[in-house]
Amino acid sequence: MAQRLRGISDNEAQGAVRDLFEGSNELLGRTANLLRILAHSPAVARWFLPLVAAVRQPQAGAVSDVRLRNLAVLKTSTLNGCRY
């Protein structure tokens, strides 16, 4: 299945989207591909970023084991047929 929406690159990001990407880099250390796609609708992306940070980053409130979270990500990716 091909990706239908292309993610917004750092060079293309302007205004609120650029701020969102900068916040993502601060919270998560990078800007995830899903966030780049959601950035086509900045309101949705602004809602999504704190959720991901709270689930994944201990300093943002995550309480689950890192290894368990990574296993869940890998299993989900495998079930969905992700290639990377």
C-alpha positions in Angstrom: 0.0 0.0 0.0 1.5 3.3 -1.0 1.5 6.3 1.2 -1.3 8.7 0.1 -0.1 11.9 1.9 3.4 13.0 1.6 5.0 14.2 4.9 6.0 17.8 5.2 9.8 18.2 5.2 11.7 20.5 7.5 12.4 22.9 4.5 8.7 23.1 3.7 7.5 23.7 7.3 6.4 27.2 8.0 4.7 29.0 10.9 2.8 26.7 13.2 4.1 23.6 11.5 7.7 24.7 12.0 7.0 25.4 15.6 5.4 21.9 15.9 8.5 20.3 14.4 10.8 22.2 16.7 8.7 21.1 19.7 8.8 17.5 18.5 12.6 17.7 18.3 12.8 19.0 21.8 10.4 16.4 23.3 11.2 13.3 21.3 14.6 14.1 19.7 13.2 13.9 16.2 10.1 14.5 14.1 8.3 11.3 13.4 7.0 10.5 9.9 3.4 10.3 11.2 3.7 13.8 12.7 5.0 15.1 9.3 1.8 13.7 7.7 -0.5 14.9 10.4 1.1 18.4 10.0 -1.2 18.8 7.0 -3.8 19.5 9.7 -1.8 21.4 12.4 -4.6 21.2 14.9 -4.6 17.4 14.9 -0.8 17.4 15.0 -0.7 19.7 18.0 -3.0 17.3 19.8 -1.0 14.2 18.8 2.5 15.4 19.9 1.8 15.7 23.6 0.1 12.3 23.5 3.1 10.6 22.0 5.5 12.4 24.4 3.4 11.3 27.4 3.4 7.7 26.2 7.1 7.5 25.1 9.1 9.9 27.2 9.7 9.3 30.9 10.3 13.0 31.6 6.8 13.7 30.1 5.0 11.1 32.3 5.6 7.7 30.6 5.7 4.9 33.2 6.0 1.8 31.0 9.2 0.0 30.4 11.2 1.2 27.3 11.8 -2.3 26.1 8.1 -3.1 26.3 7.2 0.0 24.4 9.7 -0.8 21.7 8.4 -4.4 21.5 4.9 -3.0 21.0 6.1 -0.7 18.2 8.0 -3.5 16.4 5.0 -5.9 16.7 2.6 -3.3 15.4 4.8 -2.4 12.5 5.3 -6.1 11.6 1.5 -6.8 11.7 0.9 -3.7 9.6 3.5 -4.8 7.0 5.8 -1.8 7.5 9.0 -2.1 5.5 11.3 0.0 7.8 
